[in-house]
């Protein structure tokens, strides 16, 4: 039996065709993932941790416009904590800004970024990964399927009617048995070759750039637990409450001092002038009484 006859056998041709198309499908999908992960990584490396506060709008717009990462970004954005500041006015009416929390100096997240930007969200959900994983099983299953099918067909062609036909049918049976064995060998061999190629390509084209993306985004967004952040806010709130309490306690003294200053600067001179005027009037009345004149007429 020559090689041309073997490779033109329908079961063997089906196995080889499935193997070739599976390799093409694997390469196409992994190149698609590799291209998008490299684009994502090239965008992330243009940022620094200190740039996130004032360049966050740029990041958000790019992420939402990129359909490859928009879903993961939408979920991840809900976990971000921004370094908020409050405006405080000083005694000279100058505005100063103070951070709400002393530990949150940039954009942080309450959940590990790897929970959102992982193998599932960036690789396996971008194509039919489950089908790709079942291809080795399908190739292996072709082996016993076509083997027993060839054997069944070969046994059906045995003819014991005459000696010549018996010898010819037995020869055909042995030829079919050889092809049936070769089908199993080619099916199992193609399955193993596909597994090796797929694992190597996945490691180089998918797993490696994914690890770089995860390292970069983990560096940009520090992970802080929500409990720790709430504790920091509680601590800052207590400090502010203490300042307010001290201000309330000292407010009566400040009010007393301000009232005394107001009375001394405004009311006291007015009362002094009023008393002086009354004394002058009293003095004038006494002089008129001594002179015996009409007091009312002298006054008006």
Rosetta silent file (secondary structure, phi, psi, omega in degrees, C-alpha in Angstrom):
SEQUENCE: XXXXXXXXXXXXXXXXXXXXXXXXXXXXXXXXXXXXXXXXXXXXXXXXXXXXXXXXXXXXXXXXXXXXXXXXXXXXXXXXXXXXXXXXXXXXXXXXXXXXXXXXXXXXXXXXXXXXXXXXXXXXXXXXXXXXXXXXXXXXXXXXXXXXXXXXXXXXXXXXXXXXXXXXXXXXXXXXXXXXXXXXXXXXXXXXXXXXXXXXXXXXXXXXXXXXXXXXXXXXXXXXXXXXXXXXXXXXXXXXXXXXXXXXXXXXXXXXXXXXXXXXXXXXXXXXXXXXXXXXXXXXXXXXXXXXXXXXXXXX
SCORE:     score description
SCORE:     0.000 S_00000001
   1 L     0.000  120.304 -178.240    0.000    0.000    0.000 S_00000001
   2 L   -81.822  166.266 -177.149    1.579    3.268   -1.137 S_00000001
   3 H   -66.712  -34.524 -179.411    1.505    6.556    0.757 S_00000001
   4 H   -62.262  -39.354  179.034   -0.749    8.242   -1.786 S_00000001
   5 H   -68.371  -35.307 -178.730   -3.448    5.652   -1.190 S_00000001
   6 H   -66.691  -48.052 -175.065   -3.089    6.036    2.583 S_00000001
   7 H   -79.761   -8.141  172.350   -3.428    9.804    2.621 S_00000001
   8 L   -96.762   -0.161  175.826   -6.325    9.779    0.190 S_00000001
   9 L   -67.990  134.647 -171.776   -8.270    7.448    2.436 S_00000001
  10 H   -58.372  -49.340  178.759  -11.373    9.323    3.613 S_00000001
  11 H   -58.655  -43.472  179.054  -10.982    8.729    7.414 S_00000001
  12 H   -66.215  -38.665  178.502   -7.312    9.734    7.333 S_00000001
  13 H   -64.016  -37.877  177.838   -8.160   12.748    5.169 S_00000001
  14 H   -64.422  -43.932  179.920  -10.829   13.833    7.675 S_00000001
  15 H   -63.054  -46.046 -178.397   -8.367   13.597   10.566 S_00000001
  16 H   -66.886  -39.751  178.266   -5.659   15.559    8.737 S_00000001
  17 H   -63.517  -43.438  177.685   -8.117   18.218    7.534 S_00000001
  18 H   -61.579  -40.633  179.983   -9.442   18.682   11.079 S_00000001
  19 H   -63.798  -45.373 -178.043   -5.884   18.967   12.385 S_00000001
  20 H   -65.546  -46.462  179.788   -4.880   21.618    9.812 S_00000001
  21 H   -65.771  -32.205  177.753   -7.993   23.756   10.312 S_00000001
  22 H   -66.771  -40.553  177.005   -7.573   23.491   14.088 S_00000001
  23 H   -64.136  -42.987  179.236   -4.012   24.829   13.845 S_00000001
  24 H   -63.706  -43.170  178.796   -5.180   27.697   11.629 S_00000001
  25 H   -62.146  -42.846 -179.943   -8.024   28.509   14.044 S_00000001
  26 H   -63.540  -45.928 -178.513   -5.647   28.459   17.022 S_00000001
  27 H   -64.448  -41.656 -178.501   -3.095   30.725   15.330 S_00000001
  28 H   -62.579  -46.671 -177.549   -5.769   33.190   14.193 S_00000001
  29 H   -70.338  -39.002 -179.772   -7.361   33.582   17.623 S_00000001
  30 H   -70.660  -32.597  175.135   -4.089   33.783   19.521 S_00000001
  31 H   -68.078  -37.409  176.575   -2.785   36.433   17.137 S_00000001
  32 H   -61.808  -46.060  178.748   -5.974   38.424   17.714 S_00000001
  33 H   -64.721  -44.483 -178.756   -5.496   38.244   21.500 S_00000001
  34 H   -60.875  -41.232  179.775   -1.793   39.033   21.229 S_00000001
  35 H   -62.929  -46.838 -177.617   -2.461   42.120   19.087 S_00000001
  36 H   -70.637  -35.852  177.663   -5.046   43.578   21.479 S_00000001
  37 H   -66.520  -37.701  177.967   -2.986   42.846   24.599 S_00000001
  38 H   -67.589  -38.221  176.188    0.013   44.620   23.080 S_00000001
  39 H   -63.115  -43.985  178.775   -2.156   47.638   22.204 S_00000001
  40 H   -62.482  -44.135  179.766   -3.477   47.696   25.774 S_00000001
  41 H   -65.948  -41.073  179.380    0.021   47.396   27.230 S_00000001
  42 H   -62.747  -32.366  177.040    1.396   50.133   24.961 S_00000001
  43 H   -72.934  -41.077 -176.649   -1.319   52.474   26.231 S_00000001
  44 H   -66.954  -36.841 -175.456   -0.725   51.670   29.910 S_00000001
  45 L   -70.994  -10.020  177.642    3.040   52.228   29.831 S_00000001
  46 L   -80.366   -3.684 -177.705    2.517   55.854   28.779 S_00000001
  47 L  -111.840  153.224  171.872    1.182   56.647   32.272 S_00000001
  48 L  -117.176  161.492 -177.890    2.829   57.042   35.635 S_00000001
  49 H   -60.997  -34.262 -179.677    1.281   56.562   39.028 S_00000001
  50 H   -78.140  -10.505 -179.455    1.491   60.290   39.708 S_00000001
  51 H   -88.110  -12.948 -167.771   -0.280   61.086   36.417 S_00000001
  52 H   -64.354  -36.799 -175.658   -3.488   59.238   37.171 S_00000001
  53 H   -61.596  -46.924 -174.888   -5.291   62.017   39.042 S_00000001
  54 H   -97.093   -4.045  175.889   -5.169   64.614   36.275 S_00000001
  55 H  -115.323   15.440 -176.725   -5.101   62.164   33.318 S_00000001
  56 H   -65.996  -36.186  178.843   -7.889   59.899   34.491 S_00000001
  57 H   -60.803  -38.985  177.708  -10.374   61.295   31.963 S_00000001
  58 H   -63.931  -42.271  178.192   -7.999   60.346   29.164 S_00000001
  59 H   -64.005  -45.953 -176.345   -7.709   56.814   30.540 S_00000001
  60 H   -62.580  -42.817 -179.583  -11.450   56.477   31.004 S_00000001
  61 H   -65.145  -41.062 -179.729  -12.282   57.625   27.476 S_00000001
  62 H   -67.204  -42.687 -179.120   -9.754   55.267   25.888 S_00000001
  63 H   -63.737  -43.587 -178.954  -10.890   52.301   27.972 S_00000001
  64 H   -69.310  -28.267  179.588  -14.564   52.863   27.211 S_00000001
  65 H   -79.578  -24.780 -179.850  -13.818   53.252   23.489 S_00000001
  66 L   -87.082  109.057 -176.230  -11.777   50.026   23.343 S_00000001
  67 L   -67.084  -21.250 -178.186  -14.289   47.176   23.150 S_00000001
  68 L   -68.074  -34.195 -175.906  -11.640   44.616   24.074 S_00000001
  69 L  -119.657    2.549 -173.392  -11.248   45.964   27.637 S_00000001
  70 H   -63.431  -39.212 -179.031  -14.355   48.134   28.085 S_00000001
  71 H   -65.600  -48.434  179.048  -16.326   45.522   30.046 S_00000001
  72 H   -63.747  -38.267  179.851  -13.515   44.781   32.496 S_00000001
  73 H   -66.629  -39.790  179.998  -12.763   48.511   32.875 S_00000001
  74 H   -60.279  -41.302  178.751  -16.404   49.358   33.616 S_00000001
  75 H   -73.116  -38.033 -178.341  -16.447   46.893   36.516 S_00000001
  76 H   -69.650  -34.245 -177.156  -12.985   47.889   37.725 S_00000001
  77 H   -63.462  -28.725 -179.751  -13.769   51.633   37.703 S_00000001
  78 L   -69.316  -14.061 -179.200  -16.472   51.142   40.336 S_00000001
  79 L   -98.682    0.770 -174.441  -13.806   50.036   42.840 S_00000001
  80 E   -79.549  145.208  176.347  -11.544   53.083   42.433 S_00000001
  81 E  -121.278  124.218 -177.000  -10.908   55.554   45.255 S_00000001
  82 L   -96.493  152.865  178.220   -9.763   59.034   44.303 S_00000001
  83 L   -80.848   85.045 -178.301   -7.556   61.335   46.347 S_00000001
  84 L   -76.622  148.994  177.240  -10.234   63.886   47.213 S_00000001
  85 E  -127.391  151.682  176.603   -9.308   67.255   48.704 S_00000001
  86 E  -114.136  144.984 -179.848  -11.326   69.790   50.642 S_00000001
  87 E   -90.484  125.808  179.318  -10.944   73.562   50.299 S_00000001
  88 E  -119.812  137.178 -179.668  -10.215   75.386   53.541 S_00000001
  89 E   -99.892  127.955 -179.200  -10.173   79.182   53.937 S_00000001
  90 L   -83.268  179.948 -179.815   -7.469   80.624   56.150 S_00000001
  91 L   -64.074  -26.284  179.580   -7.678   83.725   58.342 S_00000001
  92 L   -91.608   15.180 -178.451   -6.340   85.795   55.429 S_00000001
  93 L    62.578   26.328  175.147   -9.122   84.453   53.160 S_00000001
  94 L   -94.565  135.468 -179.770   -6.600   82.339   51.269 S_00000001
  95 E   -84.005  130.439  172.852   -7.815   78.941   50.045 S_00000001
  96 E  -123.474  151.064 -176.636   -5.779   75.919   51.026 S_00000001
  97 E  -115.495  132.781 -178.006   -6.437   72.314   50.013 S_00000001
  98 E  -128.749  134.770  179.983   -6.145   69.389   52.381 S_00000001
  99 E   -68.389  144.944  177.808   -6.461   65.684   51.515 S_00000001
 100 L   -65.434  -43.272 -179.724   -9.315   63.782   53.047 S_00000001
 101 L  -122.816  140.535 -178.301   -7.061   60.846   53.901 S_00000001
 102 L   -76.317  -18.099 -178.068   -3.358   60.980   54.609 S_00000001
 103 L   -97.923  -20.385 -179.087   -2.713   57.568   53.000 S_00000001
 104 L   -95.357   93.563 -177.524   -4.701   57.992   49.772 S_00000001
 105 L  -103.264  -10.784  177.087   -2.460   60.202   47.668 S_00000001
 106 L  -144.128 -167.644  179.896   -3.417   58.836   44.230 S_00000001
 107 L   -78.193  123.928  179.348   -6.077   56.658   42.628 S_00000001
 108 E  -124.505  167.548 -179.666   -6.376   53.385   44.479 S_00000001
 109 E  -127.207  145.064  179.219   -8.667   50.383   44.246 S_00000001
 110 L   -86.996   -5.540  179.172  -10.416   48.385   46.946 S_00000001
 111 L  -128.764  143.125  179.006  -10.204   45.186   44.860 S_00000001
 112 L   -58.278  128.929  179.688   -7.137   43.548   43.342 S_00000001
 113 H   -57.646  -26.679  179.873   -6.920   44.552   39.642 S_00000001
 114 H   -66.238  -16.443  177.184   -6.189   40.918   38.754 S_00000001
 115 H   -69.271  -28.109 -178.609   -9.776   40.124   39.713 S_00000001
 116 L  -103.093  -42.808 -179.045  -10.964   42.080   36.659 S_00000001
 117 L   -99.657   80.033 -175.492   -8.009   41.939   34.257 S_00000001
 118 L  -126.893 -173.715 -177.439   -7.389   38.227   34.264 S_00000001
 119 H   -61.733  -37.499 -177.854   -7.109   35.304   31.880 S_00000001
 120 H   -70.181  -45.020 -174.825  -10.860   34.910   31.600 S_00000001
 121 H   -76.512  -27.639 -174.823  -11.719   38.552   30.874 S_00000001
 122 H  -107.610  -10.578 -177.184   -8.821   39.269   28.498 S_00000001
 123 L  -129.509  -67.170 -166.979   -8.254   35.929   26.737 S_00000001
 124 H   -69.461  -23.864  179.186  -10.682   33.049   27.060 S_00000001
 125 H   -88.281   -2.136 -177.186  -13.879   35.092   26.613 S_00000001
 126 H   -88.861   -6.714  174.527  -12.638   36.743   23.416 S_00000001
 127 L  -158.414  179.376 -177.740  -13.143   33.608   21.301 S_00000001
 128 L   -78.551   78.858 -175.833  -14.540   30.074   21.575 S_00000001
 129 H   -69.314  -33.419  179.756  -11.858   28.847   23.954 S_00000001
 130 H   -64.530  -37.811  176.393  -13.841   25.784   25.029 S_00000001
 131 H   -63.810  -41.005  179.143  -13.982   24.574   21.432 S_00000001
 132 H   -62.482  -35.785  179.990  -10.227   25.010   21.144 S_00000001
 133 H   -74.565  -22.294  179.584   -9.723   22.923   24.259 S_00000001
 134 H   -88.898   -7.478 -178.773  -11.910   20.095   22.927 S_00000001
 135 H   -60.977  -44.769  176.697  -10.013   19.769   19.631 S_00000001
 136 H   -58.821  -37.411  177.898   -7.426   17.282   21.041 S_00000001
 137 H   -66.489  -39.312  178.730  -10.278   15.177   22.364 S_00000001
 138 H   -64.466  -44.383  179.140  -12.026   15.312   18.999 S_00000001
 139 H   -62.915  -42.285  178.660   -8.854   14.275   17.155 S_00000001
 140 H   -65.702  -38.500  179.727   -8.238   11.443   19.574 S_00000001
 141 H   -66.676  -27.168  177.110  -11.857   10.315   19.275 S_00000001
 142 H   -62.418  -30.648 -177.314  -11.530   10.103   15.492 S_00000001
 143 H   -59.162  -65.977  179.408   -8.986    7.306   15.957 S_00000001
 144 H   -63.351  -30.579 -179.893  -11.163    4.559   17.488 S_00000001
 145 H   -60.631  -54.486 -177.371  -14.220    5.828   15.588 S_00000001
 146 H   -75.721  -25.585  176.520  -12.718    5.343   12.114 S_00000001
 147 H   -63.333  -54.096 -179.510  -10.724    2.301   13.199 S_00000001
 148 H   -68.481  -29.390  176.696  -13.774    0.306   14.208 S_00000001
 149 H   -65.572  -43.700  177.593  -15.705    1.709   11.263 S_00000001
 150 H   -64.411  -39.982  178.827  -13.057    0.402    8.828 S_00000001
 151 H   -63.427  -42.834  179.789  -12.982   -2.937   10.607 S_00000001
 152 H   -63.880  -41.679  179.020  -16.750   -3.232   10.426 S_00000001
 153 H   -66.147  -40.305 -178.959  -16.759   -2.393    6.709 S_00000001
 154 H   -65.138  -42.160  177.975  -13.896   -4.823    6.049 S_00000001
 155 H   -65.987  -29.569  178.830  -15.647   -7.683    7.852 S_00000001
 156 H   -71.407  -19.791 -178.807  -18.764   -6.953    5.844 S_00000001
 157 L   -92.640   -0.932  179.611  -16.837   -7.460    2.601 S_00000001
 158 L   -70.317  132.127 -178.607  -15.579  -10.985    3.457 S_00000001
 159 L  -127.224  115.570 -178.948  -16.905  -13.555    0.986 S_00000001
 160 L  -102.626   19.797 -176.095  -16.534  -17.254    1.723 S_00000001
 161 L   -69.399  -40.207  177.755  -18.458  -18.477   -1.319 S_00000001
 162 L  -133.301  167.171 -179.304  -15.379  -19.662   -3.197 S_00000001
 163 H   -67.370  -40.742 -179.260  -11.735  -20.153   -2.383 S_00000001
 164 H   -64.664  -44.221  179.347  -10.606  -17.364   -4.681 S_00000001
 165 H   -66.759  -33.468  177.681  -13.082  -14.874   -3.212 S_00000001
 166 H   -64.314  -44.466 -179.902  -12.131  -15.915    0.308 S_00000001
 167 H   -64.803  -41.018 -179.436   -8.450  -15.257   -0.378 S_00000001
 168 H   -66.869  -41.607 -179.412   -9.253  -11.894   -2.035 S_00000001
 169 H   -68.950  -34.685  177.165  -11.580  -10.786    0.778 S_00000001
 170 H   -67.788  -37.719  176.429   -9.061  -11.765    3.428 S_00000001
 171 H   -64.369  -41.578  176.210   -6.405   -9.746    1.605 S_00000001
 172 H   -64.300  -35.949  178.249   -8.798   -6.773    1.504 S_00000001
 173 H   -62.640  -43.012 -179.708   -9.492   -7.305    5.217 S_00000001
 174 H   -66.132  -37.081  177.416   -5.786   -7.119    6.049 S_00000001
 175 H   -65.713  -41.461  178.671   -5.430   -3.967    3.944 S_00000001
 176 H   -66.786  -36.212  177.671   -8.397   -2.385    5.727 S_00000001
 177 H   -64.047  -37.150  177.464   -6.984   -3.384    9.100 S_00000001
 178 H   -64.440  -45.641  178.399   -3.735   -1.606    8.215 S_00000001
 179 H   -63.707  -39.678  179.160   -5.597    1.571    7.274 S_00000001
 180 H   -62.135  -39.970  178.422   -7.690    1.297   10.437 S_00000001
 181 H   -67.628  -39.799  179.297   -4.542    1.093   12.562 S_00000001
 182 H   -65.080  -33.533  177.880   -2.993    4.041   10.719 S_00000001
 183 H   -60.414  -46.084  179.916   -6.102    6.147   11.395 S_00000001
 184 H   -63.561  -41.927 -179.892   -5.674    5.665   15.145 S_00000001
 185 H   -63.478  -46.392 -179.284   -1.944    6.438   14.949 S_00000001
 186 H   -66.134  -39.392 -179.699   -2.477    9.610   12.891 S_00000001
 187 H   -64.682  -47.940  179.650   -5.386   10.763   15.094 S_00000001
 188 H   -67.064  -40.484  179.111   -3.476   10.330   18.348 S_00000001
 189 H   -63.752  -42.976  178.307   -0.293   11.789   16.830 S_00000001
 190 H   -65.676  -34.308  177.137   -2.113   14.870   15.481 S_00000001
 191 H   -65.097  -43.499  178.687   -3.764   15.364   18.874 S_00000001
 192 H   -66.052  -42.018  179.182   -0.398   15.338   20.656 S_00000001
 193 H   -63.306  -41.618  179.009    1.169   17.676   18.086 S_00000001
 194 H   -63.377  -42.326  178.717   -1.752   20.077   18.422 S_00000001
 195 H   -59.207  -44.302 -178.740   -1.452   20.075   22.214 S_00000001
 196 H   -64.903  -48.098 -179.248    2.253   20.917   22.059 S_00000001
 197 H   -62.690  -43.005 -177.652    1.802   23.685   19.481 S_00000001
 198 H   -63.826  -43.010 -179.229   -1.203   25.151   21.320 S_00000001
 199 H   -66.383  -40.660  179.268    0.561   25.277   24.690 S_00000001
 200 H   -66.094  -45.136 -179.889    3.681   26.898   23.250 S_00000001
 201 H   -65.980  -38.642  179.390    1.692   29.477   21.313 S_00000001
 202 H   -63.665  -41.849 -179.820   -0.545   30.253   24.302 S_00000001
 203 H   -64.829  -40.337 -176.354    2.457   30.864   26.529 S_00000001
 204 H   -82.593  -39.128 -172.335    4.208   33.156   24.059 S_00000001
 205 H   -96.492  -20.074 -176.506    1.278   35.006   22.492 S_00000001
 206 H  -120.020  -56.420 -173.670   -1.230   35.181   25.361 S_00000001
 207 H   -65.703  -40.290 -177.926    0.155   34.379   28.799 S_00000001
 208 H   -65.958  -52.355  177.170    3.315   36.501   28.491 S_00000001
 209 H   -65.609  -29.284  176.895    1.643   39.789   27.394 S_00000001
 210 H   -64.292  -42.278  178.272   -1.162   39.172   29.895 S_00000001
 211 H   -62.628  -38.024  178.124    1.368   39.003   32.734 S_00000001
 212 H   -66.941  -39.656  177.266    2.926   42.281   31.544 S_00000001
 213 H   -63.594  -44.301 -178.919   -0.494   43.957   31.447 S_00000001
 214 H   -65.145  -39.953  177.587   -1.314   42.740   34.953 S_00000001
 215 H   -64.254  -41.266 -177.836    2.036   43.939   36.335 S_00000001
 216 H   -68.149  -46.835 -178.238    1.599   47.371   34.760 S_00000001
 217 H   -71.543  -28.567  174.208   -1.972   47.946   35.889 S_00000001
 218 H   -68.958  -31.632  176.528   -1.118   46.612   39.341 S_00000001
 219 H   -72.178  -39.620 -177.371    1.675   49.186   39.570 S_00000001
 220 H   -69.212  -42.521 -175.685   -0.543   52.063   38.463 S_00000001
 221 L  -112.110  103.856  178.166   -3.461   51.314   40.810 S_00000001
 222 E   -68.416  144.967 -178.694   -2.433   50.459   44.358 S_00000001
 223 E   -94.783  123.943  176.645   -4.683   48.044   46.156 S_00000001
 224 L  -131.174  134.449 -178.652   -6.173   49.249   49.438 S_00000001
 225 L   -70.804  148.545  179.850   -8.834   47.393   51.359 S_00000001
 226 H   -63.775  -32.600  178.864  -12.154   49.128   51.838 S_00000001
 227 H   -65.490  -40.229  179.688  -11.909   48.527   55.592 S_00000001
 228 H   -66.280  -40.476 -179.862   -8.575   50.346   55.757 S_00000001
 229 H   -66.169  -41.089  177.822   -9.909   53.284   53.765 S_00000001
 230 H   -64.360  -36.435  176.613  -12.986   53.551   55.985 S_00000001
 231 H   -63.515  -40.243  178.492  -10.709   53.467   59.016 S_00000001
 232 H   -65.004  -41.445  177.689   -8.703   56.349   57.574 S_00000001
 233 H   -64.513  -38.765  177.590  -11.853   58.343   56.951 S_00000001
 234 H   -63.894  -40.396  178.986  -13.017   57.617   60.495 S_00000001
 235 H   -64.156  -45.104  178.881   -9.697   58.806   61.879 S_00000001
 236 H   -64.857  -36.672  178.483   -9.827   62.015   59.876 S_00000001
 237 H   -64.861  -40.507  177.858  -13.441   62.562   60.923 S_00000001
 238 H   -63.102  -39.901  178.638  -12.497   62.187   64.582 S_00000001
 239 H   -63.545  -43.273  178.857   -9.726   64.740   64.158 S_00000001
 240 H   -66.538  -39.368  176.959  -12.132   67.190   62.546 S_00000001
 241 H   -63.222  -37.577  177.798  -14.756   66.565   65.226 S_00000001
 242 H   -64.438  -40.411  178.340  -12.158   67.245   67.899 S_00000001
 243 H   -64.715  -41.221  178.494  -11.276   70.545   66.226 S_00000001
 244 H   -64.632  -40.574  178.942  -14.945   71.495   66.042 S_00000001
 245 H   -62.561  -43.299  178.025  -15.446   70.586   69.717 S_00000001
 246 H   -63.031  -37.458  178.792  -12.505   72.736   70.736 S_00000001
 247 H   -66.071  -40.448  179.443  -13.903   75.602   68.680 S_00000001
 248 H   -64.949  -40.622  179.024  -17.324   75.284   70.355 S_00000001
 249 H   -64.410  -40.871 -177.405  -15.731   75.280   73.810 S_00000001
 250 H   -82.238   -9.586 -176.059  -13.646   78.353   73.017 S_00000001
 251 H   -62.152  -41.353  177.376  -16.489   80.188   71.263 S_00000001
 252 H   -58.396  -40.958  178.831  -17.964   81.832   74.470 S_00000001
 253 H   -65.193  -41.822  177.389  -14.584   83.318   75.318 S_00000001
 254 H   -63.348  -38.603  179.651  -14.181   84.571   71.761 S_00000001
 255 H   -66.481  -41.655  178.934  -17.706   86.037   71.904 S_00000001
 256 H   -62.819  -44.125 -179.967  -17.012   87.714   75.265 S_00000001
 257 H   -63.944  -42.789  179.442  -13.778   89.203   73.990 S_00000001
 258 H   -66.393  -37.699  179.134  -15.437   90.467   70.824 S_00000001
 259 H   -66.827  -42.840  178.288  -18.378   91.935   72.795 S_00000001
 260 H   -62.583  -40.873  179.428  -16.097   93.724   75.217 S_00000001
 261 H   -65.670  -38.661  178.757  -14.078   95.112   72.361 S_00000001
 262 H   -66.604  -42.430  178.671  -17.236   96.303   70.620 S_00000001
 263 H   -64.265  -42.839 -177.929  -18.579   97.965   73.762 S_00000001
 264 H   -65.707  -35.463 -175.043  -15.252   99.618   74.500 S_00000001
 265 H   -87.914  -25.283 -174.875  -14.845  100.981   71.000 S_00000001
 266 H  -119.119  -50.971 -172.272  -18.433  102.048   70.236 S_00000001
 267 H   -75.255  -40.262 -176.991  -20.835  102.105   73.198 S_00000001
 268 H   -61.659  -48.046  177.415  -18.575  103.662   75.865 S_00000001
 269 H   -61.084  -35.634  178.928  -17.785  106.872   73.881 S_00000001
 270 H   -65.236  -44.234  178.595  -21.492  107.246   73.071 S_00000001
 271 H   -65.372  -38.037  178.788  -22.476  106.919   76.739 S_00000001
 272 H   -62.346  -42.889  177.830  -19.757  109.367   77.781 S_00000001
 273 H   -65.084  -36.662  179.271  -21.085  111.939   75.317 S_00000001
 274 H   -66.428  -44.288  178.544  -24.624  111.319   76.567 S_00000001
 275 H   -64.336  -39.781  178.702  -23.615  111.786   80.202 S_00000001
 276 H   -61.748  -41.126  179.070  -21.678  114.913   79.305 S_00000001
 277 H   -64.253  -40.759  178.490  -24.753  116.331   77.571 S_00000001
 278 H   -64.452  -41.484  178.545  -26.969  115.566   80.593 S_00000001
 279 H   -63.017  -40.580  178.478  -24.483  117.245   82.948 S_00000001
 280 H   -63.869  -40.781  178.612  -24.412  120.317   80.753 S_00000001
 281 H   -64.820  -41.530  179.346  -28.224  120.425   80.742 S_00000001
 282 H   -63.735  -39.997  178.486  -28.328  120.028   84.500 S_00000001
 283 H   -64.272  -40.472  179.910  -25.812  122.809   84.911 S_00000001
 284 H   -66.182  -37.660  179.062  -27.849  125.089   82.675 S_00000001
 285 H   -65.134  -41.473  179.753  -31.002  124.374   84.663 S_00000001
 286 H   -64.255  -40.050 -179.720  -29.307  125.265   87.916 S_00000001
 287 H   -66.335  -38.454  179.259  -28.052  128.557   86.507 S_00000001
 288 H   -68.131  -35.150  179.628  -31.512  129.468   85.251 S_00000001
 289 H   -65.754  -37.724  179.374  -33.032  128.639   88.596 S_00000001
 290 H   -67.833  -36.663 -178.317  -30.673  131.025   90.339 S_00000001
 291 H   -79.146  -12.142  175.061  -31.440  133.819   87.929 S_00000001
 292 L    79.957   12.753  179.850  -35.212  133.310   88.462 S_00000001
 293 L   -82.479  173.996  178.759  -36.017  133.104   84.789 S_00000001
 294 L   -77.403  116.366 -174.463  -38.457  130.861   83.082 S_00000001
 295 H   -65.704  -43.095 -177.210  -36.665  127.564   82.690 S_00000001
 296 H   -64.021  -42.416 -179.309  -38.812  126.258   79.856 S_00000001
 297 H   -65.735  -38.899  179.157  -38.386  129.489   77.855 S_00000001
 298 H   -65.794  -33.779 -178.665  -34.623  129.422   78.363 S_00000001
 299 H   -71.019  -34.186 -175.635  -34.450  125.849   77.190 S_00000001
 300 L  -108.105    0.000    0.000  -36.364  126.533   73.963 S_00000001
